[in-house]
Amino acid sequence: MSAYLRYGRLDEVRKVFDEMTERNVVSWTTMINACVRFGLDIEASRLFLDALRVGVRANCKTYVCILNLCSRRLDFQLGKQVHACVIKNERRNLIVESAIVHFYAQCGMLDSAFCAFDQMNEHDVVSWTTIITACSQLGHGKDAFSMFGRMLRDELLPNEHTVCSILNVCGEEKALKFGRQLHCITFKRMIKNDVFVWTSLVDMYAKCGEIVDSRKVFDSMKNRNTVTWTTMIAGYARNWLGEEAINLFREMKRRNIFANNLTIVSILLACGSIKKLELGREVHAQILKKSIQTNVHIGSTLMPFRDVVSWTALISGCAHLGLGTEALERLKDMLDEGVEPNAFTYSSALKACAKLEDLLQGKLLHSSANKTPALSNVFVGSALIHMYAKCGYLAEASQVFDSMPQRNLVTWKAMIMGYARKGHCREALKLMYRMRAEGIEVDDYVLSTVLTTCGDLEWDNEPSSEYCLQSS
């Protein structure tokens, strides 16, 4: 089976597996791994459950394989079951436990990831990098720095993945001094030619506003990929250096380097920032010539920005791509041109505020929306709740929630998750009962998140109507 799998012959792997009169944990794990490798996620999950039903005792490789699958699919229920099996069968080792931490992190459950990490008997560079990356990806920069410091105190040297994650945090937190120290010490001693690490360094300097240093790193790189070029172009665009962004894009074209969607969005934003319509048309022509696949965000950047629809599509595109600062800058440009935002504009901009945890800008948007009919829109209300909750202002989030004329599932989830993630477990549980009392089903994601975060509380599937009324 393993030989066929190495040559990519899934059909032969399956044939051998089906013809086996006796199967052990190795054969089951090989078959599961084959399905995962070829993207047959549902079949892989089914095979794992079948193996357990026939009494197969999963080994560490089995658990790691299925945990990685759960991480990719965000299958929280199955992942929790696998975690329970690992504990019950005492199949814990560094690799399995790191996979558990990664699983919870991918599902957005940082508290559970920390809990799993702290329960490990020992840590290696992989497990430390897993929790640091989780903090970085979920916007907990201070926690990432703290864990990185603990890792160094444990006398473990970071690898290239650790450094990439920490540099990302340096950029997001504008921690230039720490980023420079990492550049001067870590790179010279350990990591010299890794393209991903150096690209992260280019990004860090650009996000900190040190565009000259960013370009110096870019020019010193022996190898660059599409992400490297895009990072430098986006850095120029972010720092309002449109001409430099355009010149670098032209150089990128001369070298026949593939441009992805983010490259195109960045260069078109650069064209817009210096009001170079002809250059924008030139880029548009190149997009058509090279048959680069466009999307709604790219299409909107090519429009002349005369109406609210095109502006909103651009703001939404920036927010969707994680360019929160750029999204808010485009909103400012839109207002400067006298275009009034609509409900979808407010919703997209508030998502950017939540991502950046920019409470001041979020409050300004709330005040602006309060003067228009947009405030009664359910999506604007939900985005406001998410923004306030993400910034830690639960009282304000609750006020918005209670004042909304109508609520949908997204609204309820935003408020409940806001309570749960800030440790207000009883309020979250009460709101879940109230949600169900009003005829809205509590989905598995909300339920699992609250119960995992608030482990000391229990959810009654059939609460009395009296309790529901008391909870509301």
Secondary structure, 3 states (H helix, E strand, C coil): CHHHHHCCCHHHHHHHHHHCCCCCHHHHHHHHHHHHHCCCHHHHHHHHHHHHHCCCCCCHHHHHHHHHHHHHHCCHHHHHHHHHHHHHCCCCCHHHHHHHHHHHHHCCCHHHHHHHHHCCCCCCHHHHHHHHHHHHHCCCHHHHHHHHHHHHHCCCCCCHHHHHHHHHHHHHHCCHHHHHHHHHHHHHHCCCCCHHHHHHHHHHHHHCCCHHHHHHHHHHCCCCCHHHHHHHHHHHHHCCCHHHHHHHHHHHHHCCCCCCHHHHHHHHHHHHHCCCHHHHHHHHHHHHHHCCCCCHHHHHHCCCCCCHHHHHHHHHHHHHCCCHHHHHHHHHHHHHCCCCCCHHHHHHHHHHHHHHCCHHHHHHHHHHHCCCHHHHCHHHHHHHHHHHHHCCCHHHHHHHHHHCCCCCHHHHHHHHHHHHHCCCHHHHHHHHHHHHHCCCCCCHHHHHHHHHHCCCCCCCCCCCHHHHHHHC
